[in-house]
Amino acid sequence: MPEPLDAALTEVRALLLDPALTRAVAAGRRKGQHPSVVRAELRPVTLKAGPRIQISTSDGHRPYTRNVARGAEADAAVDALLAEPFGNWHVETTGATLQLRVTKSGEAQVHRAAADRAAPAAEGHDRAKDWLLDPGDPLFAEIGGSAAKRRQVDAFLRALAATLPDDLDGPLRVVDLGCGNAYLTFAAYRWLAQRGLAVELVGVDVREDQRRRNTELAQRLGWADRVRFVAGTIADAVVEPAPDLVLALHACDTATDEALARAVRWGARWVLAAPCCHHDLAAQLRTRPAPAPYELLTRQGILRERFADVLTDSVRAALLRLHGYRAEVVEFVDSQHTPRNLLIRARRTGAEPTPEQRAEYRTLVEQWQLTPRLETLLAPR
Ligand SMILES: C[S@@+](CC[C@H](N)C(=O)[O-])C[C@H]1O[C@@H](n2cnc3c(N)ncnc32)[C@H](O)[C@@H]1O
């Protein structure tokens, strides 16, 4: 339920000046208004001179940091920040988390949660600092999920953190393709919103029952106006406007190709896709002779399958490069948490591929007589 903005900002002020403050971020902008800085972050620091609140602001180009003493100096600095027309505030204290978003009509949409910094029993030895998203975040009590899934998702978000620029300003449109039970979707929303970004996130899955379940969950979390779900295929689901960021975690087999192709057609700025099983090229390798002298790589079933995995993701990254992306394949999480631990990470540069890149790709697929699914999906219509 929207609340009066003034009252909500008074609550934010009290938390910012509370000695229990651990971190706060302000970012985004209100409709038709422009704050003088794109982002502000506050955290407590202890200097020789005593405790201070450190305030770091960024005008989008250069950061500026100052430390203010508690009392009149901190009061004035906090009041000045609260007077800026930021669109979002995220405030954490040792006892509570508050997220405030200013709606188009100038009211406050506030989410409050009690902080519980204890690590979950299954991972009792982990400390909160080992995680990007605190495992004690009340979000996890709502969305459930195994310890392994939590690890995968946290590692995926770390890779996302390393991909997005530090001075990114919202709004950010995100899609999670093949979202399943939306564990990544909700965790990504939480993390991006904590960065102070105004985020609109759409989860796509072919299963209507998942759409219903995930939509109910978004309503329970109070996020239904920012996190919504669509039942449909990755190739055809209606997602408008086009997203800036495309996520896909373990979309089955060629669903990953559909996700990459969709991202290219949308012109998404960033793509992070952790592939699942790879059957497409494995099946093609079974029925075609390997070029000499590489038959040794494909004669035995298990080696052929593993080779197909490597070939598939190499080809995917190569095709992304041919379509104006800087692409790399990295291990995003230790294999103890999932054997499907590779991540294709791409950033759109718009660079034209070189003749050598085109020739390299063409030679590879022609020698092996392969037609990768992604190539077909990206072919001009
Ligand atoms: C292995 S699950 C992964 C779910 C989730 N991303 C995660 O990591 O927990 C793959 C999901 O992709 C969905 N899926 C597979 N192919 C799809 C397609 N072509 N279009 C939309 N959803 C698809 C399935 O219904 C399933 O929920």
Ligand as a Chemical Component Dictionary entry (heavy atoms), coordinates in Angstrom:
data_LIG
# 
_chem_comp.id                   LIG 
_chem_comp.type                 NON-POLYMER 
_chem_comp.pdbx_formal_charge   0 
_chem_comp.three_letter_code    LIG 
# 
loop_
_chem_comp_atom.comp_id 
_chem_comp_atom.atom_id 
_chem_comp_atom.alt_atom_id 
_chem_comp_atom.type_symbol 
_chem_comp_atom.charge 
_chem_comp_atom.model_Cartn_x 
_chem_comp_atom.model_Cartn_y 
_chem_comp_atom.model_Cartn_z 
_chem_comp_atom.pdbx_ordinal 
LIG C1  C1  C 0  16.138 -26.419 -14.965 1  
LIG S1  S1  S 1  14.821 -25.281 -14.759 2  
LIG C2  C2  C 0  15.689 -23.880 -14.150 3  
LIG C3  C3  C 0  14.771 -22.918 -13.439 4  
LIG C4  C4  C 0  15.446 -21.703 -12.817 5  
LIG N1  N1  N 0  16.042 -20.824 -13.785 6  
LIG C5  C5  C 0  16.459 -22.127 -11.793 7  
LIG O1  O1  O 0  17.651 -22.085 -12.070 8  
LIG O2  O2  O -1 16.052 -22.536 -10.705 9  
LIG C6  C6  C 0  14.446 -24.815 -16.424 10 
LIG C7  C7  C 0  13.148 -24.052 -16.557 11 
LIG O3  O3  O 0  13.062 -23.576 -17.891 12 
LIG C8  C8  C 0  11.719 -23.738 -18.367 13 
LIG N2  N2  N 0  11.818 -23.853 -19.816 14 
LIG C9  C9  C 0  12.459 -24.787 -20.542 15 
LIG N3  N3  N 0  12.372 -24.534 -21.846 16 
LIG C10 C10 C 0  11.666 -23.389 -21.970 17 
LIG C11 C11 C 0  11.254 -22.596 -23.080 18 
LIG N4  N4  N 0  11.583 -22.932 -24.305 19 
LIG N5  N5  N 0  10.524 -21.491 -22.848 20 
LIG C12 C12 C 0  10.209 -21.134 -21.559 21 
LIG N6  N6  N 0  10.573 -21.841 -20.472 22 
LIG C13 C13 C 0  11.302 -22.950 -20.674 23 
LIG C14 C14 C 0  11.217 -24.973 -17.671 24 
LIG O4  O4  O 0  9.810  -24.999 -17.559 25 
LIG C15 C15 C 0  11.908 -24.876 -16.310 26 
LIG O5  O5  O 0  11.097 -24.228 -15.373 27 
# 
loop_
_chem_comp_bond.comp_id 
_chem_comp_bond.atom_id_1 
_chem_comp_bond.atom_id_2 
_chem_comp_bond.value_order 
_chem_comp_bond.pdbx_ordinal 
LIG C1  S1  SING 1  
LIG S1  C2  SING 2  
LIG S1  C6  SING 3  
LIG C2  C3  SING 4  
LIG C3  C4  SING 5  
LIG C4  N1  SING 6  
LIG C4  C5  SING 7  
LIG C5  O1  DOUB 8  
LIG C5  O2  SING 9  
LIG C6  C7  SING 10 
LIG C7  O3  SING 11 
LIG C7  C15 SING 12 
LIG O3  C8  SING 13 
LIG C8  N2  SING 14 
LIG C8  C14 SING 15 
LIG N2  C9  SING 16 
LIG N2  C13 SING 17 
LIG C9  N3  DOUB 18 
LIG N3  C10 SING 19 
LIG C10 C11 SING 20 
LIG C10 C13 DOUB 21 
LIG C11 N4  SING 22 
LIG C11 N5  DOUB 23 
LIG N5  C12 SING 24 
LIG C12 N6  DOUB 25 
LIG N6  C13 SING 26 
LIG C14 O4  SING 27 
LIG C14 C15 SING 28 
LIG C15 O5  SING 29 
# 
